[in-house]
Amino acid sequence: DVKVTQSSRYLVKRTGEKVFLECVQDMDHENMFWYRQDPGLGLRLIYFSYDVKMKEKGDIPEGYSVSREKKERFSLILESASTNQTSMYLCAVISAGDQETQYFGPGTRLLVL
Amino acid sequence: RKEVEQDPGPFNVPEGATVAFNCTYSNSASQSFFWYRQDCRKEPKLLMSVYSSGNEDGRFTAQLNRASQYISLLIRDSKLSDSATYLCVVGTGGFKTIFGAGTRLFVKA
């Protein structure tokens, strides 16, 4: 099984702080994704990356940036956290060879005060 | 209108019951379809893919109706451990997938 880890399970930050969320996978998969999950809205795609240093905007990229310097690591950055970025953040990985299955990390619950 | 719509529930059913969830999608060009399961405070995990011919995995049956643009999930002989949120997921090409908001199921003893 693919193992996807996220740097924190719970995080509390103040408005205006810069926030780093990190995702690491152990299976050398090419495609990595960042979602946020909010009640009643489902998962919404923020950014994805299909290779090192490659990134594509998802549906809600505003207020976020990403970094992929190594294949196994995909970071989500909140440049200046705001209260409306309080959410559950989920990282996912897809293998190019098995495009059907997304493997998710355990999620990071971020609270911005 | 949301691209993928599900009844949020909750569905409260007794053990042993049969329960069905539907999900509708708006993009007729959608190419792939899935059901994911998400336990409380956990990450989503793939339950099953949904094929045009329908597919079955033990107590779970998934169906796709392209003409009406909906997919369904049937759970027979519900167990307590089936209590979870079921997410309908639609792939629109490449690696882009759209998630429904989920349907909550509670199975009671």
Boltz contact constraints between the chains, C-beta under 6 A:
constraints:
  - contact:
      token1: [A, 31]
      token2: [B, 95]
      max_distance: 6.0
  - contact:
      token1: [A, 40]
      token2: [B, 101]
      max_distance: 6.0
  - contact:
      token1: [A, 41]
      token2: [B, 101]
      max_distance: 6.0
  - contact:
      token1: [A, 42]
      token2: [B, 99]
      max_distance: 6.0
  - contact:
      token1: [A, 42]
      token2: [B, 100]
      max_distance: 6.0
  - contact:
      token1: [A, 42]
      token2: [B, 101]
      max_distance: 6.0
  - contact:
      token1: [A, 43]
      token2: [B, 99]
      max_distance: 6.0
  - contact:
      token1: [A, 94]
      token2: [B, 95]
      max_distance: 6.0
  - contact:
      token1: [A, 100]
      token2: [B, 49]
      max_distance: 6.0
  - contact:
      token1: [A, 101]
      token2: [B, 46]
      max_distance: 6.0
  - contact:
      token1: [A, 104]
      token2: [B, 43]
      max_distance: 6.0
  - contact:
      token1: [A, 104]
      token2: [B, 44]
      max_distance: 6.0
  - contact:
      token1: [A, 106]
      token2: [B, 43]
      max_distance: 6.0
  - contact:
      token1: [A, 107]
      token2: [B, 43]
      max_distance: 6.0
